Amino acid sequence: MNILDRYIGKTVILGTLTTLGVLLALYIFMTYVGELQKVGRAHYTPLVALQFTLLTLPRWTGDLFPMAALIGSLMGLGSLASNSELTVMRAAGISIMRIAWAVMKVALLMMALVVIIGEGVASRTEQYAFKMRAAALEKHVSANTGSGLWIREGNSYINARTVYANDHLGGLFIYEFDAAKQPLKLTYAPEARYHNDGNWLLQEVSQTLFTKPRITTHKQQEMVWHGILDPGLIDVVAVEPQGLSSRELLRYIAYLEGNGLNSDQYRVAFWSKLASPFATGAMMLLAIPFIFGSMRSVSMGSRLLAGTLIGIGFYLFNHGLGQLGVVYSLPPFLSATLPTVCAIGITSYMLGRIRT
């Protein structure tokens, strides 16, 4: 049976990787065309746009994998069905569940691959891609705000107008308030650099103290400042939640909740990342009912069309529900995992109907 498992697995893997390659090629084309609109600004060249596009591929590989797994499994098993190889297997006494188990072994391998890409590769390349693009555009900031990077620490609000690198900031404002939200102190430094001892060295510092009955200002050449703002946190804020690893997401969620900020968007991303491998497995097994169920007599093209529509539908449902969950304050765990739970439930039901 090991020979049979390897043969089925090789066919399914080839179909999945082929489909994934086509989907990623479409992503490269559409993303690169969009990035070309920025060419000509500062030092942003077509080569930098291509590098940015390629560096974001690992994250999109994880996002597109469930869809590729379904279509690729349909292609692989469909080719076996078209060549009557599945019919020969069934005539030799091999059950559908035995064939499904061979596919499941491949699914487990693919699930592990999704985890490795998402946790070990995607977050690093995504962060580097956004910093590289920001530097080429001379924006020097990768936060989604027109006034730079904003961080909250207790009753203090930190604004860096320019982020040259994760350890080099420009235009740093530190607003400090008391428990009644009354201003206590404003610290401004045109430049700040992070040291390995965990402190920031501020240059040409100007401090304004809001004391009664008058406001006083004093200046100093250098000042050491220690706060929650560190290079790792800046890297996390610089990219979209989906591009972060689970560990980075947990760290930023803890920061947000520790400062009384809403963390739903990052919680949805965290649970979606955990559910993604299971979605991949469910999509691969969903191909079994298409081959042996009610669609066994239809053409290969019809199977692929149905699989493509289901894959696209799952992708839209998965990402759409996550965004709706953030907007309408749905439980992050529910909005992130419900599409995967539905996919597993549908797959289990359809497999149960054809079990022989």
N, C-alpha and C positions, 0 to 999 in steps of 0.2 A: 504493500500500500504506500510505502514511502515514495516509490517511483511515481505512482499516480498523484500523490500530493504535490510532489515537485513539478510535475507536468502542469497540473491545474494552476498551481501557484505562479509558475513562470508565465503562463498565458495571462492570468489576471494582472500580475505586476506590469507586464509589457503594455497591456491595454491602459492601465491606470497612469503609467508614466507618459505614455503617448498623449493621452487626454490632458494631463497636467501640463505637458509641454505646449500644447496648442493654446490652452487657457492663459498660460503665462506669456506666450508670444503676443496674444491679443492685449494683455495688460501692458506689456512693454511698449507696444505701438501706441495705445491710447494715452498712456502716461507720458511718454516721450513727446508726443505731439503737444500735449498740454504744457509741458515744461519748456518747449521751444518758444512759447509766447513770452517767456522771461528773458530769452537770449538777447544780449545787447545791453542789459542793465548791469552797470558796474563791470565785474569780471566774470559774469555768467556766460559761459560759452556752450556750444552744442556738446562738447566733450563732457563738461561738468554736468549738463542735463542728463546725458546718457549714464554717467557714473551714479548720479542720484537715483535714477530709475532702476538700475541694476542692484544697487544696495538695498532697495526696499523690496526686492523680490522674495527674500526669505519670509518676511511677514505675510505677504500675499500668498506664498506657497501654503502656509498653514490655513489661511482663510479659504482658499479654493480647493483644498484637499478633499473635503467630504464630497463636493460635486464631482471632482475628478475620479474619486473612488467609485461612485455609482456608475458613471458613464463608462469608465475603464473596465469595471467588472462586467458590465453588459456587453462591451465589445469583446472581451476575452471569452466569456462563457457563450456569447452568441456565435463566435467563430467556431467553438467546439460543437455547438448545436447544429450549425449550418453544414459542418463536415460529418454529421451523424456520429461524432465521437461520444457525445453524451448518451446517445441511444445505445451504443455498444456497451458503455459502462453500465447502463441500467439493465441491459440484457444479461450482463455478466453477474448480476445480483448485487451491484453496488447501490445502496439506497441514496435517496436525495439528501438525507441528513448527513450521510458520509461525505458526499460532495460538498455540502454546506460546511462541514468541519474543515475540509481542505481549504475552502475560501476563508474560513475564520482564522486559520493559522496565518494566512497572508494578512488578514485584517489586523491581527495582533502586531505583526511586524510593522505595518503601516502606522498603527497607533503610536508605537514607540518612536517611529521616525518623526511624526508630527510633534511629539513632546520634545525631542532633541532639537528640532529646528526652532520651535517656539521659545524654548528656554535657553538654549546655548548659542544660537546664531542670530535670530531675528532681532532681538532687543539691541544687540551691539551694533549691527549694521544699520539699523534704523536710526539710532542716536547719531552715529557718525555721518549718515547721509544728511540729516537735517542740519547738523552743525556745518558741514561742508557747504551746503547750499546757502545757508545764512551768511557764511563768510564770503562766498563768491558774490553774493548780492549786496555785500557791505551793509547788510541790515544789522548784523552782529547780535541779533536776538531771535530766539526761536519760540517765544511765547505768543499765544494767540491774543495779543492785546496791542493796541496802538501806542501804549505808553510804556512798553517794556515788560519786564518780569516783575510780578507781584507775589510776595510770600507773606503769610501771617504767622506770627509767633506770639501766642498769648495775647497781650494787649498792645503788641507792637506790629506795625505794618512796614514791610521792607519793599522798596521799589528800586530796581536796577534798570535805568533807562537803556543801558547798553551792556550786552553780554559778549565780550570778545572771545572768551573761552570759559569753561566751567569753573576755572580758578582765577579769572581776571574779569572784573566788572568795572563799568564806567557809569558815572552819574548815579551814585548810590544815595538813596534817601531812606532814613530810618525814622519813622513816626512812632512816638511812644505816647500812650494814653494811660490814664488811671482807670480804676474800676468803674467810675461814673462816666467813662468815655470823654473825659476832658483832656485836652492836649497837655502833655508834660514837657516833652522835649522833641526837637527836630534836629537830626544829625545829617549833614550832607558832606559827601566826599566825592570829588570828581573821578577818583580812581581807587580801587580796592583790589588787593591780591591775597589769595589764600595761602597760608603756610601749613606745613605738615603737622604742626603742633595743634591744629584744630582752630586756630585763630585767623582773623582777617586783619591785615594791616591797611589802614585807611590813610590816604595822603591828603594834605592840605584841607584838614577837617574844619568845618564850620558848624558850631552847635548853637541852637537857639533854645533858651529855657523860658517856658511860659509860667513865670512865677508872679504872684501878686505882690505889690501893686503894679509891677512893670515887667516888660519882656527884655531879657538880656541876651546878648550874643557874644561869644568868644571863639577865637580860632587857635588852632595848633597845627604844627607841621605834620605830625604823625599821631595815630591813635590805634591801639590794639582793640579789636572788637570780637567778642565771642558770641555767636548765635547759632540757631538751628540751621541756618543757611550753609550748606556745604556743597562741594562739586557734584556729589552723587545725586542730591536733591535737584540741582539745576538740570542735570542730564535727564531726570525723570520728567520734569515739567516741560522739557523741550520737545518731546515727541507725543504722539497720540497714545491714549491708554492701550489700544490694541497692539501697539508695538513694543510694549514693556513685558518683561518676564514676570512670572508669578511672584517671585521674591521682591522685585521692584514695586509691583502693584501693592503687595501687603505692606511694604515699608511706607509708601505714600498714603495708603489708606489710614495707617496708624497716625501719620502726621496730620492728615486732614481732620480726623476725628478728635485727636488730641488738642486741636485748636478750634473745635466747634464748627468745622466747615463740612459741607455736604460732600460725601464720598461715593454717592450712588453710581456715578459714571465709571469710577474705577472699580467698584465692586462688581458691576455688570461685566466689565472686561475681565476681571479675575475669574468669575464663575464661568464665563464663556470659554476662557482658556482651558479650564479644567474639563469642560464638557466636550471640547473639540475632538479629542481622540475617540470618545465614545460615539460621536456623530459619524466619524470616519468609518468605524466598524459597522454601525447600523446601515450606512449607505451601501457598503460592500455586500452585506448579507441581503439587502433589499433586492439585489440583482437576481437572487435565486428564484423568488416567486415569479419574476418576469420571464425567466427562461422555462420554468417547469409549470407555471400556473396558466392562467387564462390567456396569456399572450404567447404561448409556446408555438402557436400556429401562424403568427403574424411575421412579417418580414423583419429583417435586421434593421432596416431604416426606421421602421415604426417603433421598434424597441428603443433605439437610440434617441429618437425624437421624444418619446415618453420619458426616458431617463433624463434627458437634458432639461425638459420642462420641470420635472420633479426636483432635479438638482438646483435649478435656478430658483424655483419656488422655495426650497428649503433655505437657500442663501438669503433671499429677500426676507423671509419670515424670521430667520435667526437674527439678522442685523436690524431689521425693522422693529421687532419686538423689544430688542435691547434699547433702542433709542426711545421708543414709546414708554418703556419702563422708567427711563430717566425723566422724561417730560411729565408723566402723570404719577410719578412717585410710587411705582409698583415695587414690590419686594425685589431687590436685585437678583437674588437666587432664582426666583420664579421666572423673571423675564429673560434671564440668561440661559436657563436650562430647559425651559418648557419645549422649545423646538426639538432639542435632542431627545427629550423624554417621549415626545410624540413620534419621532422617527423610530425610536427603539420599539415603542408600542405597536406601531403599524407593521414594522418588520416582523416582530414576534407573531402577530396575528396572521399575517400572510404566510409565514413559514408553517404555522400550525395547520393551516387549511390544506397545504399540499404535502404534509408529512406522511411519508410512506416508507 
